Amino acid sequence: MNEYEAIFARKSVRKYNGELKLSEEELELIRDKLNGLTPLVDGIEVEFEIKPCKETNCKFNAQYCVVAYSQEKEHWKENVGYKPAQLDLFLPAINVGACWYGMGRVKEKYVNGKRYAIMYCFGKCGEQDFRSRKEEFTRKKTEEIWKGEFLGGVADAVRFAPSACNSQPWRVVYEDGGTVKVYREKNTDNILTRTLSRYFNGFDMGIFMYIFETVLKREGYEFSRKLYPEKDGNPVLAAEYTLKQ
């Protein structure tokens, strides 16, 4: 299973078969993947720790949690989301399920000068624990998140990106000439408070950007990306892509 295929197979796994366990070889593959993740922004130091779930406050019966710490620089949340998104699209290929755990709490708020960001749990699954049909997703319709030309299958594929409480904060506008603007909707409908939603949606935008770029490459597009700083207003422009095919 490649990354593009994993977009449609992955799901947030919250219940695991206790009889299935990750092997040391599989765990080593995951460590290697974490050590080789591509950043969204160069120069932001991110540190990942793999801990047994029982050493965290994770309520799911997964085996392990990835605890992410980051320097607090511009775009740090988007960068943290962008990096584990690559792990999220790798794990289904080895029958490992995972779930972002937004309510994660840790004793160490800072590690080596880096702030605790978010937690991500994972554990061994069977093939039946992944999605086999797009109808299994609960997502907004393509036209609700994307305006302008759909670029073949790009617009439909990117809407399957995961987000906190399925808030789906991304809004995309394709402009004639090959420019795609990605906005973040701040007032999303979900069970989180507005403050929590805006915090976690920062990571969500990084996840979306990685999935968007994966789909663009799959469809044969080359692109350059420009990130924009956080501003007041709603929605707020997060990134701009210039495409060529």
Secondary structure, 3 states (H helix, E strand, C coil): CCHHHHHHHCCECCCCCCCCCCCHHHHHHHHHHHHCCCCCCCCCCEEEEEEEHHHCCCCCCCCEEEEEEECCCCCHHHHHHHHHHHHHCCHHHHCEEEEEECCCCCCCCEECCEEEEEEEEEEECCHHHCCCCHHHCCCCCHHHHEECCCCCCHHHHHCCCCCHHHCCCEEEEEECCCEEEEEECCCCCCCCCHHHHHHHHHHHHHHHHHHHHHHHHHCCCEEEEEECCCCCCCCEEEEEEEEEC
